[in-house]
């Protein structure tokens, strides 16, 4: 069992830390105050906390609760010490090296002494993703209800996130852009990323015309591919060396069902946006199974379109963001505001040790009452 402990008072957490050591429970400790030191404190600023993979109300197959999925704590640390920069380093590279680096760590339980504020981002539950703060200026949030031509014809690859009504509307209006006559070597493509295992009934109904045209175009390209492949296979070996083997056609609409965006980035001097996608092992997509291998994938796109509308606020007491339900098993937000240090210490430790004992009994089946 691993606990992420976030604190703002060193004295208050000492008895609980000692109890964790006695129970052989691993701790990952973060300080809300950069001036507070403690053994093995992670020297980084917490960005936000979320479930590692689970979306709202989702429970993995063969699991009894959402507790089977870990919590993910995202944090950032300062990059390279400027005194270590090599000589004659360009200003552009120096600016790049000064940017904080983002990391995350997974834990079974989070104990947080902080205000929890939920905001809208690219991750599930509206959580942000790694790199989002830095590169948000490069993202495009559009509904464009008054414009049918919202896509630049110079774009070649774009991504849509989610199955909200706003995204469906943009997808529907992308049909003319997607199938505009063009050079086949400069083919247009849409990447559609969502956490659901399949296209929803509402989406299928809304996008029937687009999905039908995508299937027709793929069948036509496949027929052409098989004819060209047959001709290529009939060539002599010396001719095959000169003539490239035909490539297997890819759908104009590439779907990553069940996926989450883990991070977003952009290289210096490159207009492309790079998205890292992750498919949890417990999700079994039902569409375009060739994209359903549970591993990290990276795609590059010219634009990312999304419309996240669900977000809410939790009125607790310290400024650390979290993106999950208010009653998530394994997440504890403890306040001792208004109490003296002695009272706070007693309350904090009795409360949390009791909670941890309950978790050990219920979920790990190895608690010893003696």
Secondary structure as GFF3:
##gff-version 3
##sequence-region A 1 370
A	DSSP	beta_strand	2	7	.	.	.	ID=ss1
A	DSSP	alpha_helix	10	22	.	.	.	ID=ss2
A	DSSP	beta_strand	26	31	.	.	.	ID=ss3
A	DSSP	beta_strand	41	42	.	.	.	ID=ss4
A	DSSP	beta_strand	45	51	.	.	.	ID=ss5
A	DSSP	three_ten_helix	66	68	.	.	.	ID=ss6
A	DSSP	beta_strand	71	77	.	.	.	ID=ss7
A	DSSP	three_ten_helix	82	84	.	.	.	ID=ss8
A	DSSP	alpha_helix	91	98	.	.	.	ID=ss9
A	DSSP	beta_strand	101	107	.	.	.	ID=ss10
A	DSSP	beta_strand	109	112	.	.	.	ID=ss11
A	DSSP	beta_strand	116	117	.	.	.	ID=ss12
A	DSSP	three_ten_helix	124	126	.	.	.	ID=ss13
A	DSSP	alpha_helix	132	135	.	.	.	ID=ss14
A	DSSP	three_ten_helix	136	138	.	.	.	ID=ss15
A	DSSP	beta_strand	157	161	.	.	.	ID=ss16
A	DSSP	alpha_helix	165	172	.	.	.	ID=ss17
A	DSSP	alpha_helix	175	178	.	.	.	ID=ss18
A	DSSP	three_ten_helix	184	186	.	.	.	ID=ss19
A	DSSP	beta_strand	189	194	.	.	.	ID=ss20
A	DSSP	alpha_helix	201	206	.	.	.	ID=ss21
A	DSSP	alpha_helix	208	233	.	.	.	ID=ss22
A	DSSP	alpha_helix	237	242	.	.	.	ID=ss23
A	DSSP	beta_strand	253	257	.	.	.	ID=ss24
A	DSSP	beta_strand	259	265	.	.	.	ID=ss25
A	DSSP	beta_strand	273	279	.	.	.	ID=ss26
A	DSSP	three_ten_helix	289	291	.	.	.	ID=ss27
A	DSSP	beta_strand	297	301	.	.	.	ID=ss28
A	DSSP	beta_strand	303	306	.	.	.	ID=ss29
A	DSSP	beta_strand	320	323	.	.	.	ID=ss30
A	DSSP	beta_strand	331	333	.	.	.	ID=ss31
A	DSSP	alpha_helix	341	359	.	.	.	ID=ss32
A	DSSP	pi_helix	360	364	.	.	.	ID=ss33
###
